[in-house]
Amino acid sequence: MMHIDRTIGLLKQGKHVKEEAVYSLCLKLQELLMAEANVTHVDTPVTICGDIHGQLHDLLTLFEKSGGVEKTRYVFLGDFVDRGFYSLESFLLLLCYKLKYPDRITLIRGNHETRQITKVYGFYDEIMRKYGNSNVWRYCCEAFDYISLGAVIGNSIFCVHGGLSPDVATIDGIRAIDRKQEVPHEGAMCDLLWSDPDDVDKWSMSPRGAGYLFGQNEVNQFLHTNGVDLIARAHQLVMEGYKEMFDGGLVTVWSAPNYCYRCGNVAAVLRIEDDLQRNYTIFEAVQPQDGGGNAIIPTKKSQMDYFL
């Protein structure tokens, strides 16, 4: 545990973690996640967090504004990596907290926790820049394959990264998926990580090229079939940090403020109380810094944006 505490200290300062240490941490995480179901059960009170995207300093702000992992239970809805400057440190910090407080941190896989997407949107390049080889990227991707696909809070809130799938109508059906693999290009596992809610009458093609658009009918059907009251998901930039839809049956939570260091949005987390009341905390971006505490001025270069 002392080793983990030391690593947490390094990560919070954005300092280098040795390759062998990352390998060891990723192996420990795999062992822990191997025992978790596709859909984990989480008790209230709990704080739901959306996309982080490598914005380490904003992740530290998130913990600061919401109570901290020593006192608070968290569900992270995926997309820990890509686009931001500190994908590795952000993922490793969550990994270390998961190892240190396994009952207080629940991780859910996002569409960016895959080999194919991280090759294009920044994580792979970040690892090559920081280590000169791709080993650490490989260790992390192997750990990604074990992350759960969803969670149920207090038997009444279903948490997932993206959304619903026409191929799986029940939470029990999601529990039966073989998740320990690279995310497929189609099918239920893909849809859970890629789909979006929209003002549509039925399942529709997604402009993302993966997953589906789904509307109020699909949400109401899923809530009714599974006896839950709310779908909590992330995956889409929301300028106000959160957005409730479909008479409060679905909420999008977004936790990366000033996304890509240029979008100007605020971020939010959603705390679910014991009585299932919803309380949102809004927070703004902090200036990213390098290991020496110097402010980083982001470059204008943007990767291929598939939804901005």
Residue pairs with C-beta under 8 A, 6 or more apart in sequence:
1 100
3 21
4 25
4 96
4 99
4 100
5 100
7 17
7 21
7 25
7 92
7 96
8 93
8 96
8 97
8 100
10 16
10 17
11 17
11 56
11 89
11 92
11 93
11 96
12 60
12 93
13 291
14 56
14 86
14 89
14 289
14 290
14 291
15 291
16 130
16 291
17 88
17 89
17 92
19 131
19 135
19 136
22 88
22 92
22 136
22 139
22 140
23 135
23 136
23 139
25 92
25 95
25 96
25 99
26 95
26 139
26 140
26 142
26 143
27 139
28 99
29 95
29 98
29 99
29 143
29 146
30 142
30 143
30 146
32 98
32 99
32 102
33 107
33 143
33 146
33 147
33 148
34 146
36 146
36 148
37 148
37 175
38 148
38 149
38 150
38 174
38 175
38 176
38 177
38 179
39 148
39 149
39 150
39 151
39 152
39 171
39 174
39 175
40 106
40 148
40 150
40 151
40 152
41 151
41 152
42 73
42 75
42 106
42 151
42 152
42 153
42 154
42 159
43 73
43 153
43 154
44 153
44 154
44 272
44 273
44 274
44 276
45 72
45 73
45 271
45 272
45 273
45 274
46 72
46 73
46 74
46 75
46 153
46 271
46 272
47 66
47 67
47 72
47 73
47 74
47 75
47 269
47 270
47 271
47 272
48 74
48 75
48 77
48 153
48 159
48 232
48 253
48 269
48 270
48 271
48 272
49 62
49 66
49 74
49 75
49 76
49 77
49 253
49 255
49 269
50 77
50 79
50 234
50 235
50 242
50 252
50 253
50 254
50 255
50 256
50 267
50 268
50 269
51 77
51 78
51 79
51 110
51 234
51 235
51 254
51 255
51 256
52 58
52 59
52 62
52 76
52 79
52 80
52 84
52 90
52 94
52 255
52 256
53 79
53 80
53 81
53 82
53 83
53 84
53 87
53 90
53 112
53 256
53 259
53 260
54 80
54 81
54 82
54 83
54 84
54 85
54 86
54 87
54 88
54 89
54 90
54 122
54 123
54 126
55 84
55 85
55 86
55 90
55 256
55 257
55 259
55 285
55 288
56 84
56 85
56 86
56 89
56 90
56 93
56 288
57 86
57 286
57 287
57 288
57 289
58 255
58 256
58 257
58 258
58 267
58 283
58 285
58 286
59 90
59 93
59 94
59 255
61 257
61 283
61 286
62 255
62 267
62 269
62 283
63 69
65 269
65 281
65 283
66 72
66 74
66 269
66 271
66 281
69 97
69 100
69 101
69 104
69 105
70 101
72 104
73 103
73 104
73 105
73 106
74 104
74 105
74 106
75 106
75 108
75 151
75 153
75 159
75 232
76 94
76 105
76 106
76 107
76 108
77 108
77 110
77 159
77 160
77 161
77 232
77 233
77 234
77 235
77 253
78 107
78 108
78 109
78 110
78 111
78 112
78 113
78 147
78 161
78 193
78 234
78 235
79 110
79 111
79 112
79 113
79 161
79 234
79 235
80 87
80 90
80 91
80 94
80 107
80 110
80 112
80 113
81 87
81 88
81 90
81 91
81 112
81 113
81 118
81 122
81 123
81 140
82 112
82 117
82 118
82 121
82 122
82 123
83 121
83 122
83 259
83 260
83 303
84 90
84 122
84 256
84 260
84 261
84 288
85 126
85 288
85 296
85 298
86 288
87 118
87 122
87 123
87 126
88 123
88 126
88 127
88 130
88 136
88 140
91 140
94 105
94 107
95 143
97 104
97 105
98 105
98 107
106 148
106 151
107 147
107 148
108 147
108 148
108 149
108 150
108 151
108 159
108 160
108 161
109 144
109 147
109 148
109 149
109 161
109 179
109 183
109 193
110 161
110 162
110 193
110 234
110 235
111 117
111 161
111 162
111 183
111 193
111 194
111 210
111 235
112 118
112 121
112 123
113 144
113 147
113 183
114 141
114 144
114 182
114 183
115 141
115 182
116 182
116 183
118 124
118 137
118 141
120 303
120 304
121 303
121 304
122 303
123 137
123 140
124 134
124 137
127 134
127 136
127 137
127 140
128 134
128 137
130 136
141 182
145 179
145 180
145 181
145 182
146 179
146 180
147 179
148 179
149 160
149 174
149 177
149 179
149 189
149 192
149 193
150 158
150 159
150 160
150 171
150 174
150 192
151 158
151 159
152 158
152 159
152 171
152 228
153 159
153 232
153 272
154 272
154 276
155 227
155 228
156 227
156 228
156 229
156 230
156 276
157 228
157 229
157 230
157 231
157 232
157 272
157 276
158 171
158 222
158 226
158 228
158 230
158 231
158 232
159 231
159 232
159 233
160 192
160 193
160 231
160 232
160 233
161 192
161 193
161 233
161 234
161 235
162 191
162 192
162 193
162 194
162 195
162 196
162 211
162 233
162 234
162 235
163 191
163 192
163 194
163 195
163 196
163 197
163 211
163 212
163 214
163 231
163 233
163 235
164 191
164 192
164 195
164 212
164 214
164 218
164 219
164 222
164 231
165 187
165 188
165 190
165 191
165 192
165 195
165 211
165 212
166 191
166 203
166 212
167 187
167 188
167 191
168 174
168 177
168 188
168 191
168 192
169 221
169 222
169 225
170 225
170 226
171 226
171 228
173 188
174 188
174 192
177 188
177 189
179 189
181 189
183 189
183 190
183 193
184 190
185 210
186 210
190 210
190 211
191 210
191 211
191 212
193 211
193 235
194 206
194 208
194 210
194 211
194 235
195 206
195 211
195 212
195 213
195 214
196 206
196 208
196 211
196 213
196 214
196 235
196 236
197 213
197 214
197 215
197 219
197 233
197 245
197 246
197 250
197 252
198 204
198 213
198 214
198 215
199 215
200 213
200 214
200 215
201 215
201 217
202 215
202 217
202 218
203 212
203 213
203 214
203 218
204 212
204 213
204 214
205 212
205 213
206 212
206 213
207 307
208 306
208 307
209 306
215 246
216 245
216 246
216 247
216 249
219 231
219 245
219 246
219 249
219 250
220 246
220 249
222 228
222 231
223 229
223 230
223 231
223 249
229 249
229 276
230 248
230 249
230 250
230 251
231 249
231 250
231 251
232 250
232 251
232 253
232 270
233 250
233 251
233 252
233 253
234 252
234 253
234 254
234 255
235 252
236 252
236 254
236 307
237 254
237 259
237 263
237 265
237 307
237 308
238 252
238 253
238 254
238 265
238 268
239 263
239 264
239 265
239 266
240 265
240 266
240 268
240 282
241 253
241 254
241 255
241 257
241 265
241 266
241 267
241 268
241 280
241 282
241 283
242 251
242 252
242 253
242 254
242 268
242 270
242 280
243 251
243 252
244 250
244 251
245 251
245 252
251 270
251 278
253 268
253 269
253 270
254 265
254 267
254 268
255 267
255 268
255 269
256 267
257 265
257 266
257 267
257 283
257 284
257 285
258 264
258 265
258 284
258 285
259 265
260 298
260 302
260 308
261 285
261 288
261 298
262 298
262 302
263 308
266 282
266 283
266 284
267 282
267 283
267 284
267 285
268 280
268 281
268 282
268 283
269 280
269 281
269 283
270 278
270 279
270 280
271 278
271 279
271 280
271 281
272 278
273 279
287 295
287 296
288 295
288 296
288 298
289 295
289 296
290 296
302 308
